[in-house]
Amino acid sequence: MRHLAYLGVLAFCLLGTLPLELWLHVGVYRRWRRLLLTLLPVVAVFVAWDLYAIAAGHWSFDPAQVFGVQLPGALPVEELLFFVVVPICSVMAYEAVRTVRGWPGGDESGEG
């Protein structure tokens, strides 16, 4: 079961922030283009960073702690998912605070 721990933590993060979307209606998933534009640079930079660190021998992953599916460059699929899930949860939390506080986000042009 240890090999599912990383995936479990990521699932817990997504499930933990899902109520913000459902009950506060923060609209993060509804504004998928905006979310994608947020994720692309984060994922690109951190995947490149990890690939470099793995290739240089500075970074590795315990095979007992990961699912076992590796992407090119020996990058575990969980690591890629981490670079997607954590920013999604961060944006969700930011949008929840913004919604509750009534703060403008600077993009209230009616984007859908």
C-alpha positions, 0 to 999 in steps of 0.5 A: 500500500505504500506505493499508493501513498503519494497518489493518496495525498494528491487525491486528498488535496483535491478532495479537500478543496473540492467543497470550495468549488461546490459550496463557494462556487469559486469557479476554478474548474469552470474557467478551465482556460485560465487554469490551464494558463496558470498550470502550463508555466508551473508544470513546464518549469518544475518538470524540467527542473526535476528532469535535470535533477534526476539526470544529474543524480541529485534527485531520485524517487524511492520505488517503494513509495511510488506507483511505478509508472514512469514518464520519460526521464524516469519521472514518476507520474505522481510527480507530474500530478503533484505539479498539477494538483498543488497549483490547482489547490492553491488557486482554489484556496486563493479564489475561496479567500477572494470570494469570501472577502469580496476582493477583486481579482483583476479579471472581472471582465466576464470571462467564463 
